[in-house]
Amino acid sequence: MSLGIWEMLALLVVVVLIFGAGKLPKVAGDVAQGIKAFKRNMKDEDEPVAPAHPPAKDPVLLTAEKVAADRDRPQV
C-alpha cells in the first residue's frame, strides 16, 4: 500500500497544523540529526566503545602516590 498525492497532502496539512509553519525547519533539522546519529551508531556498533569515565583509582594507591610526591619535594 503506497501513499497517494492526496494522502501526502493531508499528512502535510496535519503536520503544519500541529507544529506551525515557523517550527517546521527546526523540526526537520532535528529529525535529520537524529537519523544521522542513528546511522552513525549503527555503523559503529561493531567497534568497541571506550568507557565514558576512566575507572577510579584505588584510595590506597592515591595515598601512596601523594606520600611519594611529598617525600621527593624539597623542604623549604
CNS distance restraints for C-alpha pairs under 8 A (distance, minus, plus):
assign (resid   3 and name CA) (resid   7 and name CA) 5.84 0.50 0.50
assign (resid   3 and name CA) (resid   8 and name CA) 6.47 0.50 0.50
assign (resid   4 and name CA) (resid   8 and name CA) 6.36 0.50 0.50
assign (resid   5 and name CA) (resid   9 and name CA) 6.18 0.50 0.50
assign (resid   6 and name CA) (resid  10 and name CA) 6.12 0.50 0.50
assign (resid   7 and name CA) (resid  11 and name CA) 6.14 0.50 0.50
assign (resid   8 and name CA) (resid  12 and name CA) 6.12 0.50 0.50
assign (resid   9 and name CA) (resid  13 and name CA) 6.21 0.50 0.50
assign (resid  10 and name CA) (resid  14 and name CA) 6.29 0.50 0.50
assign (resid  11 and name CA) (resid  15 and name CA) 6.22 0.50 0.50
assign (resid  12 and name CA) (resid  16 and name CA) 6.16 0.50 0.50
assign (resid  13 and name CA) (resid  17 and name CA) 6.13 0.50 0.50
assign (resid  14 and name CA) (resid  18 and name CA) 6.17 0.50 0.50
assign (resid  15 and name CA) (resid  19 and name CA) 6.04 0.50 0.50
assign (resid  15 and name CA) (resid  20 and name CA) 7.62 0.50 0.50
assign (resid  16 and name CA) (resid  20 and name CA) 4.86 0.50 0.50
assign (resid  16 and name CA) (resid  21 and name CA) 5.64 0.50 0.50
assign (resid  16 and name CA) (resid  24 and name CA) 7.39 0.50 0.50
assign (resid  17 and name CA) (resid  21 and name CA) 7.93 0.50 0.50
assign (resid  19 and name CA) (resid  23 and name CA) 6.03 0.50 0.50
assign (resid  19 and name CA) (resid  24 and name CA) 6.53 0.50 0.50
assign (resid  20 and name CA) (resid  24 and name CA) 6.67 0.50 0.50
assign (resid  23 and name CA) (resid  27 and name CA) 6.16 0.50 0.50
assign (resid  24 and name CA) (resid  28 and name CA) 5.97 0.50 0.50
assign (resid  25 and name CA) (resid  29 and name CA) 6.07 0.50 0.50
assign (resid  26 and name CA) (resid  30 and name CA) 6.15 0.50 0.50
assign (resid  27 and name CA) (resid  31 and name CA) 6.18 0.50 0.50
assign (resid  28 and name CA) (resid  32 and name CA) 6.14 0.50 0.50
assign (resid  29 and name CA) (resid  33 and name CA) 6.19 0.50 0.50
assign (resid  30 and name CA) (resid  34 and name CA) 6.18 0.50 0.50
assign (resid  31 and name CA) (resid  35 and name CA) 6.22 0.50 0.50
assign (resid  32 and name CA) (resid  36 and name CA) 6.19 0.50 0.50
assign (resid  33 and name CA) (resid  37 and name CA) 6.10 0.50 0.50
assign (resid  34 and name CA) (resid  38 and name CA) 6.08 0.50 0.50
assign (resid  35 and name CA) (resid  39 and name CA) 6.18 0.50 0.50
assign (resid  36 and name CA) (resid  40 and name CA) 6.11 0.50 0.50
assign (resid  37 and name CA) (resid  41 and name CA) 6.07 0.50 0.50
assign (resid  38 and name CA) (resid  42 and name CA) 6.11 0.50 0.50
assign (resid  39 and name CA) (resid  43 and name CA) 6.21 0.50 0.50
assign (resid  40 and name CA) (resid  44 and name CA) 6.21 0.50 0.50
assign (resid  41 and name CA) (resid  45 and name CA) 5.91 0.50 0.50
assign (resid  57 and name CA) (resid  61 and name CA) 7.00 0.50 0.50
assign (resid  57 and name CA) (resid  62 and name CA) 6.85 0.50 0.50
assign (resid  58 and name CA) (resid  62 and name CA) 6.37 0.50 0.50
assign (resid  59 and name CA) (resid  63 and name CA) 6.19 0.50 0.50
assign (resid  60 and name CA) (resid  64 and name CA) 6.22 0.50 0.50
assign (resid  61 and name CA) (resid  65 and name CA) 6.18 0.50 0.50
assign (resid  62 and name CA) (resid  66 and name CA) 6.24 0.50 0.50
assign (resid  63 and name CA) (resid  67 and name CA) 6.21 0.50 0.50
assign (resid  64 and name CA) (resid  68 and name CA) 6.18 0.50 0.50
assign (resid  65 and name CA) (resid  69 and name CA) 6.13 0.50 0.50
assign (resid  66 and name CA) (resid  70 and name CA) 6.09 0.50 0.50
assign (resid  67 and name CA) (resid  71 and name CA) 6.09 0.50 0.50
assign (resid  68 and name CA) (resid  72 and name CA) 6.28 0.50 0.50
assign (resid  69 and name CA) (resid  73 and name CA) 6.28 0.50 0.50
